[in-house]
């Protein structure tokens, strides 16, 4: 069995990054699951009242729920 040597600070950073990424994904899944369903009729009413959303996107993330 091979042994890998890692500094304590480096190991801490790796674990912190992995946990942060994992939590971000889980929170995105939670937010996505809480978005209510909107029928086509409701969406049309919303667009008539407030206009269509802009096409500007800050970032896109695809999640498998």
CHARMM-style PDB file with segment names, atoms N, HN, CA, C and O in Angstrom:
ATOM      1  N   UNK     1       0.841  -1.187   0.000  1.00  0.00      PROA
ATOM      2  CA  UNK     1       0.000   0.000   0.000  1.00  0.00      PROA
ATOM      3  C   UNK     1       0.882   1.244   0.000  1.00  0.00      PROA
ATOM      4  O   UNK     1       1.867   1.326   0.733  1.00  0.00      PROA
ATOM      5  N   UNK     2       0.511   2.202  -0.830  1.00  0.00      PROA
ATOM      6  HN  UNK     2      -0.290   2.135  -1.426  1.00  0.00      PROA
ATOM      7  CA  UNK     2       1.306   3.406  -0.981  1.00  0.00      PROA
ATOM      8  C   UNK     2       0.861   4.462   0.025  1.00  0.00      PROA
ATOM      9  O   UNK     2      -0.335   4.610   0.279  1.00  0.00      PROA
ATOM     10  N   UNK     3       1.799   5.189   0.594  1.00  0.00      PROA
ATOM     11  HN  UNK     3       2.770   5.069   0.388  1.00  0.00      PROA
ATOM     12  CA  UNK     3       1.495   6.246   1.556  1.00  0.00      PROA
ATOM     13  C   UNK     3       1.757   7.593   0.919  1.00  0.00      PROA
ATOM     14  O   UNK     3       2.783   7.800   0.272  1.00  0.00      PROA
ATOM     15  N   UNK     4       0.814   8.513   1.109  1.00  0.00      PROA
ATOM     16  HN  UNK     4      -0.020   8.345   1.634  1.00  0.00      PROA
ATOM     17  CA  UNK     4       0.958   9.863   0.575  1.00  0.00      PROA
ATOM     18  C   UNK     4       1.116  10.812   1.750  1.00  0.00      PROA
ATOM     19  O   UNK     4       0.364  10.746   2.722  1.00  0.00      PROA
ATOM     20  N   UNK     5       2.094  11.689   1.653  1.00  0.00      PROA
ATOM     21  HN  UNK     5       2.705  11.743   0.863  1.00  0.00      PROA
ATOM     22  CA  UNK     5       2.354  12.654   2.711  1.00  0.00      PROA
ATOM     23  C   UNK     5       1.795  14.014   2.295  1.00  0.00      PROA
ATOM     24  O   UNK     5       2.109  14.522   1.218  1.00  0.00      PROA
ATOM     25  N   UNK     6       0.957  14.602   3.167  1.00  0.00      PROA
ATOM     26  HN  UNK     6       0.702  14.189   4.041  1.00  0.00      PROA
ATOM     27  CA  UNK     6       0.344  15.899   2.883  1.00  0.00      PROA
ATOM     28  C   UNK     6       0.486  16.773   4.116  1.00  0.00      PROA
ATOM     29  O   UNK     6       0.305  16.316   5.245  1.00  0.00      PROA
ATOM     30  N   UNK     7       0.813  18.030   3.882  1.00  0.00      PROA
ATOM     31  HN  UNK     7       0.960  18.400   2.965  1.00  0.00      PROA
ATOM     32  CA  UNK     7       0.899  18.965   4.996  1.00  0.00      PROA
ATOM     33  C   UNK     7      -0.489  19.183   5.599  1.00  0.00      PROA
ATOM     34  O   UNK     7      -1.501  19.092   4.905  1.00  0.00      PROA
ATOM     35  N   UNK     8      -0.518  19.468   6.890  1.00  0.00      PROA
ATOM     36  HN  UNK     8       0.304  19.542   7.454  1.00  0.00      PROA
ATOM     37  CA  UNK     8      -1.775  19.653   7.611  1.00  0.00      PROA
ATOM     38  C   UNK     8      -2.599  20.795   7.005  1.00  0.00      PROA
ATOM     39  O   UNK     8      -3.807  20.651   6.819  1.00  0.00      PROA
ATOM     40  N   UNK     9      -1.965  21.912   6.700  1.00  0.00      PROA
ATOM     41  HN  UNK     9      -0.984  22.030   6.852  1.00  0.00      PROA
ATOM     42  CA  UNK     9      -2.679  23.063   6.128  1.00  0.00      PROA
ATOM     43  C   UNK     9      -3.265  22.729   4.757  1.00  0.00      PROA
ATOM     44  O   UNK     9      -4.388  23.120   4.440  1.00  0.00      PROA
ATOM     45  N   UNK    10      -2.497  22.008   3.954  1.00  0.00      PROA
ATOM     46  HN  UNK    10      -1.584  21.690   4.211  1.00  0.00      PROA
ATOM     47  CA  UNK    10      -2.957  21.639   2.615  1.00  0.00      PROA
ATOM     48  C   UNK    10      -4.146  20.681   2.717  1.00  0.00      PROA
ATOM     49  O   UNK    10      -5.115  20.817   1.970  1.00  0.00      PROA
ATOM     50  N   UNK    11      -4.077  19.725   3.623  1.00  0.00      PROA
ATOM     51  HN  UNK    11      -3.290  19.614   4.230  1.00  0.00      PROA
ATOM     52  CA  UNK    11      -5.176  18.785   3.832  1.00  0.00      PROA
ATOM     53  C   UNK    11      -6.427  19.525   4.293  1.00  0.00      PROA
ATOM     54  O   UNK    11      -7.527  19.231   3.825  1.00  0.00      PROA
ATOM     55  N   UNK    12      -6.271  20.476   5.202  1.00  0.00      PROA
ATOM     56  HN  UNK    12      -5.377  20.714   5.582  1.00  0.00      PROA
ATOM     57  CA  UNK    12      -7.389  21.277   5.689  1.00  0.00      PROA
ATOM     58  C   UNK    12      -8.043  22.034   4.534  1.00  0.00      PROA
ATOM     59  O   UNK    12      -9.270  22.062   4.436  1.00  0.00      PROA
ATOM     60  N   UNK    13      -7.247  22.648   3.659  1.00  0.00      PROA
ATOM     61  HN  UNK    13      -6.250  22.626   3.738  1.00  0.00      PROA
ATOM     62  CA  UNK    13      -7.776  23.396   2.517  1.00  0.00      PROA
ATOM     63  C   UNK    13      -8.520  22.474   1.560  1.00  0.00      PROA
ATOM     64  O   UNK    13      -9.580  22.838   1.050  1.00  0.00      PROA
ATOM     65  N   UNK    14      -7.980  21.292   1.312  1.00  0.00      PROA
ATOM     66  HN  UNK    14      -7.119  20.997   1.726  1.00  0.00      PROA
ATOM     67  CA  UNK    14      -8.643  20.333   0.425  1.00  0.00      PROA
ATOM     68  C   UNK    14      -9.995  19.901   0.983  1.00  0.00      PROA
ATOM     69  O   UNK    14     -10.985  19.849   0.253  1.00  0.00      PROA
ATOM     70  N   UNK    15     -10.034  19.593   2.266  1.00  0.00      PROA
ATOM     71  HN  UNK    15      -9.230  19.635   2.858  1.00  0.00      PROA
ATOM     72  CA  UNK    15     -11.286  19.174   2.898  1.00  0.00      PROA
ATOM     73  C   UNK    15     -12.277  20.316   2.902  1.00  0.00      PROA
ATOM     74  O   UNK    15     -13.456  20.109   2.613  1.00  0.00      PROA
ATOM     75  N   UNK    16     -11.823  21.524   3.224  1.00  0.00      PROA
ATOM     76  HN  UNK    16     -10.865  21.691   3.458  1.00  0.00      PROA
ATOM     77  CA  UNK    16     -12.694  22.696   3.260  1.00  0.00      PROA
ATOM     78  C   UNK    16     -13.308  22.959   1.882  1.00  0.00      PROA
ATOM     79  O   UNK    16     -14.503  23.232   1.772  1.00  0.00      PROA
ATOM     80  N   UNK    17     -12.496  22.875   0.849  1.00  0.00      PROA
ATOM     81  HN  UNK    17     -11.525  22.653   0.938  1.00  0.00      PROA
ATOM     82  CA  UNK    17     -12.985  23.092  -0.514  1.00  0.00      PROA
ATOM     83  C   UNK    17     -14.003  22.026  -0.908  1.00  0.00      PROA
ATOM     84  O   UNK    17     -15.038  22.345  -1.493  1.00  0.00      PROA
ATOM     85  N   UNK    18     -13.719  20.772  -0.594  1.00  0.00      PROA
ATOM     86  HN  UNK    18     -12.879  20.513  -0.119  1.00  0.00      PROA
ATOM     87  CA  UNK    18     -14.631  19.679  -0.938  1.00  0.00      PROA
ATOM     88  C   UNK    18     -15.965  19.828  -0.223  1.00  0.00      PROA
ATOM     89  O   UNK    18     -17.019  19.616  -0.824  1.00  0.00      PROA
ATOM     90  N   UNK    19     -15.929  20.192   1.059  1.00  0.00      PROA
ATOM     91  HN  UNK    19     -15.073  20.365   1.546  1.00  0.00      PROA
ATOM     92  CA  UNK    19     -17.165  20.372   1.822  1.00  0.00      PROA
ATOM     93  C   UNK    19     -17.952  21.563   1.289  1.00  0.00      PROA
ATOM     94  O   UNK    19     -19.176  21.498   1.173  1.00  0.00      PROA
ATOM     95  N   UNK    20     -17.257  22.647   0.965  1.00  0.00      PROA
ATOM     96  HN  UNK    20     -16.263  22.700   1.059  1.00  0.00      PROA
ATOM     97  CA  UNK    20     -17.923  23.841   0.433  1.00  0.00      PROA
ATOM     98  C   UNK    20     -18.630  23.527  -0.882  1.00  0.00      PROA
ATOM     99  O   UNK    20     -19.789  23.899  -1.064  1.00  0.00      PROA
ATOM    100  N   UNK    21     -17.943  22.845  -1.802  1.00  0.00      PROA
ATOM    101  HN  UNK    21     -17.001  22.543  -1.654  1.00  0.00      PROA
ATOM    102  CA  UNK    21     -18.539  22.486  -3.085  1.00  0.00      PROA
ATOM    103  C   UNK    21     -19.741  21.569  -2.891  1.00  0.00      PROA
ATOM    104  O   UNK    21     -20.765  21.730  -3.555  1.00  0.00      PROA
ATOM    105  N   UNK    22     -19.617  20.625  -1.999  1.00  0.00      PROA
ATOM    106  HN  UNK    22     -18.785  20.493  -1.459  1.00  0.00      PROA
ATOM    107  CA  UNK    22     -20.711  19.698  -1.725  1.00  0.00      PROA
ATOM    108  C   UNK    22     -21.924  20.423  -1.148  1.00  0.00      PROA
ATOM    109  O   UNK    22     -23.058  20.150  -1.543  1.00  0.00      PROA
ATOM    110  N   UNK    23     -21.690  21.338  -0.224  1.00  0.00      PROA
ATOM    111  HN  UNK    23     -20.769  21.560   0.096  1.00  0.00      PROA
ATOM    112  CA  UNK    23     -22.791  22.099   0.376  1.00  0.00      PROA
ATOM    113  C   UNK    23     -23.472  22.991  -0.660  1.00  0.00      PROA
ATOM    114  O   UNK    23     -24.697  23.114  -0.659  1.00  0.00      PROA
ATOM    115  N   UNK    24     -22.691  23.613  -1.541  1.00  0.00      PROA
ATOM    116  HN  UNK    24     -21.696  23.513  -1.542  1.00  0.00      PROA
ATOM    117  CA  UNK    24     -23.269  24.452  -2.587  1.00  0.00      PROA
ATOM    118  C   UNK    24     -24.200  23.643  -3.476  1.00  0.00      PROA
ATOM    119  O   UNK    24     -25.295  24.097  -3.808  1.00  0.00      PROA
ATOM    120  N   UNK    25     -23.774  22.453  -3.862  1.00  0.00      PROA
ATOM    121  HN  UNK    25     -22.884  22.084  -3.593  1.00  0.00      PROA
ATOM    122  CA  UNK    25     -24.600  21.593  -4.712  1.00  0.00      PROA
ATOM    123  C   UNK    25     -25.880  21.201  -3.989  1.00  0.00      PROA
ATOM    124  O   UNK    25     -26.962  21.247  -4.576  1.00  0.00      PROA
ATOM    125  N   UNK    26     -25.770  20.816  -2.722  1.00  0.00      PROA
ATOM    126  HN  UNK    26     -24.892  20.779  -2.246  1.00  0.00      PROA
ATOM    127  CA  UNK    26     -26.949  20.397  -1.970  1.00  0.00      PROA
ATOM    128  C   UNK    26     -27.927  21.556  -1.758  1.00  0.00      PROA
ATOM    129  O   UNK    26     -29.140  21.357  -1.821  1.00  0.00      PROA
ATOM    130  N   UNK    27     -27.408  22.774  -1.507  1.00  0.00      PROA
ATOM    131  HN  UNK    27     -26.422  22.936  -1.456  1.00  0.00      PROA
ATOM    132  CA  UNK    27     -28.288  23.930  -1.357  1.00  0.00      PROA
ATOM    133  C   UNK    27     -28.971  24.277  -2.671  1.00  0.00      PROA
ATOM    134  O   UNK    27     -30.136  24.674  -2.676  1.00  0.00      PROA
ATOM    135  N   UNK    28     -28.254  24.131  -3.796  1.00  0.00      PROA
ATOM    136  HN  UNK    28     -27.307  23.809  -3.792  1.00  0.00      PROA
ATOM    137  CA  UNK    28     -28.871  24.384  -5.102  1.00  0.00      PROA
ATOM    138  C   UNK    28     -29.997  23.389  -5.363  1.00  0.00      PROA
ATOM    139  O   UNK    28     -31.045  23.761  -5.891  1.00  0.00      PROA
ATOM    140  N   UNK    29     -29.786  22.130  -4.996  1.00  0.00      PROA
ATOM    141  HN  UNK    29     -28.935  21.828  -4.567  1.00  0.00      PROA
ATOM    142  CA  UNK    29     -30.840  21.125  -5.146  1.00  0.00      PROA
ATOM    143  C   UNK    29     -32.039  21.481  -4.281  1.00  0.00      PROA
ATOM    144  O   UNK    29     -33.181  21.353  -4.721  1.00  0.00      PROA
ATOM    145  N   UNK    30     -31.790  21.924  -3.056  1.00  0.00      PROA
ATOM    146  HN  UNK    30     -30.862  22.028  -2.698  1.00  0.00      PROA
ATOM    147  CA  UNK    30     -32.872  22.298  -2.154  1.00  0.00      PROA
ATOM    148  C   UNK    30     -33.660  23.471  -2.722  1.00  0.00      PROA
ATOM    149  O   UNK    30     -34.891  23.443  -2.747  1.00  0.00      PROA
ATOM    150  N   UNK    31     -32.952  24.502  -3.180  1.00  0.00      PROA
ATOM    151  HN  UNK    31     -31.952  24.525  -3.160  1.00  0.00      PROA
ATOM    152  CA  UNK    31     -33.631  25.665  -3.771  1.00  0.00      PROA
ATOM    153  C   UNK    31     -34.456  25.249  -4.982  1.00  0.00      PROA
ATOM    154  O   UNK    31     -35.596  25.690  -5.131  1.00  0.00      PROA
ATOM    155  N   UNK    32     -33.900  24.408  -5.847  1.00  0.00      PROA
ATOM    156  HN  UNK    32     -32.975  24.050  -5.726  1.00  0.00      PROA
ATOM    157  CA  UNK    32     -34.604  23.962  -7.050  1.00  0.00      PROA
ATOM    158  C   UNK    32     -35.853  23.171  -6.689  1.00  0.00      PROA
ATOM    159  O   UNK    32     -36.872  23.282  -7.371  1.00  0.00      PROA
ATOM    160  N   UNK    33     -35.786  22.376  -5.627  1.00  0.00      PROA
ATOM    161  HN  UNK    33     -34.959  22.287  -5.073  1.00  0.00      PROA
ATOM    162  CA  UNK    33     -36.946  21.568  -5.237  1.00  0.00      PROA
ATOM    163  C   UNK    33     -38.050  22.418  -4.612  1.00  0.00      PROA
ATOM    164  O   UNK    33     -39.200  21.984  -4.549  1.00  0.00      PROA
ATOM    165  N   UNK    34     -37.714  23.629  -4.147  1.00  0.00      PROA
ATOM    166  HN  UNK    34     -36.779  23.982  -4.198  1.00  0.00      PROA
ATOM    167  CA  UNK    34     -38.711  24.499  -3.514  1.00  0.00      PROA
ATOM    168  C   UNK    34     -39.365  25.476  -4.488  1.00  0.00      PROA
ATOM    169  O   UNK    34     -40.288  26.197  -4.110  1.00  0.00      PROA
ATOM    170  N   UNK    35     -38.900  25.509  -5.734  1.00  0.00      PROA
ATOM    171  HN  UNK    35     -38.150  24.924  -6.042  1.00  0.00      PROA
ATOM    172  CA  UNK    35     -39.502  26.394  -6.724  1.00  0.00      PROA
ATOM    173  C   UNK    35     -40.855  25.812  -7.115  1.00  0.00      PROA
ATOM    174  O   UNK    35     -40.935  24.663  -7.550  1.00  0.00      PROA
ATOM    175  N   UNK    36     -41.919  26.598  -6.962  1.00  0.00      PROA
ATOM    176  HN  UNK    36     -41.854  27.531  -6.609  1.00  0.00      PROA
ATOM    177  CA  UNK    36     -43.236  26.061  -7.290  1.00  0.00      PROA
ATOM    178  C   UNK    36     -43.423  25.891  -8.798  1.00  0.00      PROA
ATOM    179  O   UNK    36     -42.803  26.589  -9.601  1.00  0.00      PROA
ATOM    180  N   UNK    37     -44.288  24.955  -9.158  1.00  0.00      PROA
ATOM    181  HN  UNK    37     -44.792  24.389  -8.506  1.00  0.00      PROA
ATOM    182  CA  UNK    37     -44.622  24.729 -10.557  1.00  0.00      PROA
ATOM    183  C   UNK    37     -45.474  25.886 -11.050  1.00  0.00      PROA
ATOM    184  O   UNK    37     -46.366  26.344 -10.336  1.00  0.00      PROA
ATOM    185  N   UNK    38     -45.216  26.359 -12.248  1.00  0.00      PROA
ATOM    186  HN  UNK    38     -44.492  25.987 -12.828  1.00  0.00      PROA
ATOM    187  CA  UNK    38     -45.991  27.444 -12.857  1.00  0.00      PROA
ATOM    188  C   UNK    38     -46.541  26.923 -14.176  1.00  0.00      PROA
ATOM    189  O   UNK    38     -45.783  26.510 -15.054  1.00  0.00      PROA
ATOM    190  N   UNK    39     -47.859  26.944 -14.311  1.00  0.00      PROA
ATOM    191  HN  UNK    39     -48.474  27.280 -13.598  1.00  0.00      PROA
ATOM    192  CA  UNK    39     -48.472  26.488 -15.556  1.00  0.00      PROA
ATOM    193  C   UNK    39     -48.213  27.509 -16.663  1.00  0.00      PROA
ATOM    194  O   UNK    39     -47.802  28.638 -16.397  1.00  0.00      PROA
ATOM    195  N   UNK    40     -48.457  27.098 -17.897  1.00  0.00      PROA
ATOM    196  HN  UNK    40     -48.791  26.180 -18.113  1.00  0.00      PROA
ATOM    197  CA  UNK    40     -48.262  28.005 -19.037  1.00  0.00      PROA
ATOM    198  C   UNK    40     -49.162  29.228 -18.919  1.00  0.00      PROA
ATOM    199  O   UNK    40     -48.753  30.339 -19.257  1.00  0.00      PROA
ATOM    200  N   UNK    41     -50.383  29.026 -18.441  1.00  0.00      PROA
ATOM    201  HN  UNK    41     -50.716  28.124 -18.167  1.00  0.00      PROA
ATOM    202  CA  UNK    41     -51.327  30.140 -18.278  1.00  0.00      PROA
ATOM    203  C   UNK    41     -50.814  31.134 -17.230  1.00  0.00      PROA
ATOM    204  O   UNK    41     -50.854  32.347 -17.437  1.00  0.00      PROA
ATOM    205  N   UNK    42     -50.335  30.603 -16.107  1.00  0.00      PROA
ATOM    206  HN  UNK    42     -50.303  29.618 -15.938  1.00  0.00      PROA
ATOM    207  CA  UNK    42     -49.786  31.477 -15.066  1.00  0.00      PROA
ATOM    208  C   UNK    42     -48.560  32.233 -15.567  1.00  0.00      PROA
ATOM    209  O   UNK    42     -48.389  33.415 -15.266  1.00  0.00      PROA
ATOM    210  N   UNK    43     -47.701  31.547 -16.339  1.00  0.00      PROA
ATOM    211  HN  UNK    43     -47.840  30.587 -16.584  1.00  0.00      PROA
ATOM    212  CA  UNK    43     -46.507  32.186 -16.867  1.00  0.00      PROA
ATOM    213  C   UNK    43     -46.881  33.317 -17.820  1.00  0.00      PROA
ATOM    214  O   UNK    43     -46.246  34.371 -17.819  1.00  0.00      PROA
ATOM    215  N   UNK    44     -47.905  33.096 -18.626  1.00  0.00      PROA
ATOM    216  HN  UNK    44     -48.421  32.240 -18.627  1.00  0.00      PROA
ATOM    217  CA  UNK    44     -48.367  34.145 -19.541  1.00  0.00      PROA
ATOM    218  C   UNK    44     -48.872  35.348 -18.765  1.00  0.00      PROA
ATOM    219  O   UNK    44     -48.575  36.487 -19.124  1.00  0.00      PROA
ATOM    220  N   UNK    45     -49.637  35.108 -17.700  1.00  0.00      PROA
ATOM    221  HN  UNK    45     -49.879  34.183 -17.409  1.00  0.00      PROA
ATOM    222  CA  UNK    45     -50.125  36.200 -16.857  1.00  0.00      PROA
ATOM    223  C   UNK    45     -48.966  36.981 -16.235  1.00  0.00      PROA
ATOM    224  O   UNK    45     -48.987  38.212 -16.201  1.00  0.00      PROA
ATOM    225  N   UNK    46     -47.971  36.267 -15.751  1.00  0.00      PROA
ATOM    226  HN  UNK    46     -47.955  35.268 -15.778  1.00  0.00      PROA
ATOM    227  CA  UNK    46     -46.801  36.909 -15.134  1.00  0.00      PROA
ATOM    228  C   UNK    46     -46.077  37.764 -16.166  1.00  0.00      PROA
ATOM    229  O   UNK    46     -45.701  38.901 -15.880  1.00  0.00      PROA
ATOM    230  N   UNK    47     -45.882  37.225 -17.359  1.00  0.00      PROA
ATOM    231  HN  UNK    47     -46.188  36.301 -17.591  1.00  0.00      PROA
ATOM    232  CA  UNK    47     -45.185  37.973 -18.404  1.00  0.00      PROA
ATOM    233  C   UNK    47     -45.973  39.198 -18.839  1.00  0.00      PROA
ATOM    234  O   UNK    47     -45.385  40.234 -19.148  1.00  0.00      PROA
ATOM    235  N   UNK    48     -47.311  39.092 -18.865  1.00  0.00      PROA
ATOM    236  HN  UNK    48     -47.788  38.251 -18.614  1.00  0.00      PROA
ATOM    237  CA  UNK    48     -48.136  40.245 -19.219  1.00  0.00      PROA
ATOM    238  C   UNK    48     -48.043  41.338 -18.155  1.00  0.00      PROA
ATOM    239  O   UNK    48     -48.033  42.525 -18.481  1.00  0.00      PROA
ATOM    240  N   UNK    49     -47.974  40.942 -16.891  1.00  0.00      PROA
ATOM    241  HN  UNK    49     -47.982  39.978 -16.626  1.00  0.00      PROA
ATOM    242  CA  UNK    49     -47.897  41.911 -15.805  1.00  0.00      PROA
ATOM    243  C   UNK    49     -46.514  42.548 -15.674  1.00  0.00      PROA
ATOM    244  O   UNK    49     -46.399  43.760 -15.492  1.00  0.00      PROA
ATOM    245  N   UNK    50     -45.466  41.729 -15.768  1.00  0.00      PROA
ATOM    246  HN  UNK    50     -45.558  40.745 -15.916  1.00  0.00      PROA
ATOM    247  CA  UNK    50     -44.119  42.200 -15.443  1.00  0.00      PROA
ATOM    248  C   UNK    50     -43.147  42.194 -16.618  1.00  0.00      PROA
ATOM    249  O   UNK    50     -42.009  42.642 -16.478  1.00  0.00      PROA
ATOM    250  N   UNK    51     -43.573  41.702 -17.751  1.00  0.00      PROA
ATOM    251  HN  UNK    51     -44.497  41.339 -17.865  1.00  0.00      PROA
ATOM    252  CA  UNK    51     -42.677  41.602 -18.901  1.00  0.00      PROA
ATOM    253  C   UNK    51     -41.857  40.322 -18.830  1.00  0.00      PROA
ATOM    254  O   UNK    51     -41.817  39.646 -17.802  1.00  0.00      PROA
ATOM    255  N   UNK    52     -41.208  40.006 -19.934  1.00  0.00      PROA
ATOM    256  HN  UNK    52     -41.241  40.555 -20.769  1.00  0.00      PROA
ATOM    257  CA  UNK    52     -40.391  38.787 -19.979  1.00  0.00      PROA
ATOM    258  C   UNK    52     -39.068  39.019 -19.265  1.00  0.00      PROA
ATOM    259  O   UNK    52     -38.572  40.145 -19.235  1.00  0.00      PROA
ATOM    260  N   UNK    53     -38.500  37.984 -18.697  1.00  0.00      PROA
ATOM    261  HN  UNK    53     -38.903  37.069 -18.721  1.00  0.00      PROA
ATOM    262  CA  UNK    53     -37.200  38.132 -18.042  1.00  0.00      PROA
ATOM    263  C   UNK    53     -36.115  38.450 -19.073  1.00  0.00      PROA
ATOM    264  O   UNK    53     -36.229  38.094 -20.246  1.00  0.00      PROA
ATOM    265  N   UNK    54     -35.080  39.116 -18.615  1.00  0.00      PROA
ATOM    266  HN  UNK    54     -34.988  39.404 -17.662  1.00  0.00      PROA
ATOM    267  CA  UNK    54     -33.978  39.454 -19.529  1.00  0.00      PROA
ATOM    268  C   UNK    54     -33.202  38.185 -19.868  1.00  0.00      PROA
ATOM    269  O   UNK    54     -33.298  37.178 -19.167  1.00  0.00      PROA
ATOM    270  N   UNK    55     -32.442  38.250 -20.938  1.00  0.00      PROA
ATOM    271  HN  UNK    55     -32.364  39.069 -21.507  1.00  0.00      PROA
ATOM    272  CA  UNK    55     -31.632  37.109 -21.360  1.00  0.00      PROA
ATOM    273  C   UNK    55     -30.244  37.124 -20.729  1.00  0.00      PROA
ATOM    274  O   UNK    55     -29.422  36.256 -21.019  1.00  0.00      PROA
ATOM    275  N   UNK    56     -29.980  38.106 -19.868  1.00  0.00      PROA
ATOM    276  HN  UNK    56     -30.648  38.812 -19.632  1.00  0.00      PROA
ATOM    277  CA  UNK    56     -28.681  38.187 -19.213  1.00  0.00      PROA
ATOM    278  C   UNK    56     -28.595  37.121 -18.126  1.00  0.00      PROA
ATOM    279  O   UNK    56     -29.449  37.048 -17.243  1.00  0.00      PROA
ATOM    280  N   UNK    57     -27.570  36.310 -18.201  1.00  0.00      PROA
ATOM    281  HN  UNK    57     -26.876  36.369 -18.918  1.00  0.00      PROA
ATOM    282  CA  UNK    57     -27.386  35.224 -17.249  1.00  0.00      PROA
ATOM    283  C   UNK    57     -26.040  35.397 -16.573  1.00  0.00      PROA
ATOM    284  O   UNK    57     -25.012  35.496 -17.243  1.00  0.00      PROA
ATOM    285  N   UNK    58     -26.041  35.433 -15.246  1.00  0.00      PROA
ATOM    286  HN  UNK    58     -26.876  35.352 -14.702  1.00  0.00      PROA
ATOM    287  CA  UNK    58     -24.790  35.557 -14.502  1.00  0.00      PROA
ATOM    288  C   UNK    58     -23.978  34.271 -14.628  1.00  0.00      PROA
ATOM    289  O   UNK    58     -22.789  34.308 -14.943  1.00  0.00      PROA
ATOM    290  N   UNK    59     -24.621  33.147 -14.383  1.00  0.00      PROA
ATOM    291  HN  UNK    59     -25.588  33.116 -14.127  1.00  0.00      PROA
ATOM    292  CA  UNK    59     -23.999  31.851 -14.577  1.00  0.00      PROA
ATOM    293  C   UNK    59     -25.087  30.791 -14.629  1.00  0.00      PROA
ATOM    294  O   UNK    59     -26.198  31.021 -14.154  1.00  0.00      PROA
ATOM    295  N   UNK    60     -24.790  29.667 -15.184  1.00  0.00      PROA
ATOM    296  HN  UNK    60     -23.887  29.480 -15.571  1.00  0.00      PROA
ATOM    297  CA  UNK    60     -25.746  28.572 -15.303  1.00  0.00      PROA
ATOM    298  C   UNK    60     -25.156  27.339 -14.664  1.00  0.00      PROA
ATOM    299  O   UNK    60     -23.993  27.008 -14.891  1.00  0.00      PROA
ATOM    300  N   UNK    61     -25.956  26.658 -13.865  1.00  0.00      PROA
ATOM    301  HN  UNK    61     -26.902  26.927 -13.681  1.00  0.00      PROA
ATOM    302  CA  UNK    61     -25.544  25.413 -13.251  1.00  0.00      PROA
ATOM    303  C   UNK    61     -26.614  24.373 -13.503  1.00  0.00      PROA
ATOM    304  O   UNK    61     -27.795  24.631 -13.271  1.00  0.00      PROA
ATOM    305  N   UNK    62     -26.225  23.209 -13.971  1.00  0.00      PROA
ATOM    306  HN  UNK    62     -25.266  22.998 -14.159  1.00  0.00      PROA
ATOM    307  CA  UNK    62     -27.164  22.133 -14.218  1.00  0.00      PROA
ATOM    308  C   UNK    62     -27.063  21.131 -13.086  1.00  0.00      PROA
ATOM    309  O   UNK    62     -25.974  20.682 -12.732  1.00  0.00      PROA
ATOM    310  N   UNK    63     -28.205  20.788 -12.524  1.00  0.00      PROA
ATOM    311  HN  UNK    63     -29.091  21.153 -12.812  1.00  0.00      PROA
ATOM    312  CA  UNK    63     -28.249  19.839 -11.413  1.00  0.00      PROA
ATOM    313  C   UNK    63     -29.146  18.671 -11.765  1.00  0.00      PROA
ATOM    314  O   UNK    63     -30.150  18.830 -12.459  1.00  0.00      PROA
ATOM    315  N   UNK    64     -28.786  17.521 -11.291  1.00  0.00      PROA
ATOM    316  HN  UNK    64     -27.970  17.391 -10.727  1.00  0.00      PROA
ATOM    317  CA  UNK    64     -29.626  16.341 -11.467  1.00  0.00      PROA
ATOM    318  C   UNK    64     -30.321  16.082 -10.134  1.00  0.00      PROA
ATOM    319  O   UNK    64     -29.674  15.784  -9.130  1.00  0.00      PROA
ATOM    320  N   UNK    65     -31.648  16.200 -10.138  1.00  0.00      PROA
ATOM    321  HN  UNK    65     -32.174  16.442 -10.954  1.00  0.00      PROA
ATOM    322  CA  UNK    65     -32.408  16.042  -8.896  1.00  0.00      PROA
ATOM    323  C   UNK    65     -33.061  14.686  -8.868  1.00  0.00      PROA
ATOM    324  OT1 UNK    65     -33.749  14.352  -7.904  1.00  0.00      PROA
TER     325      UNK     65
END
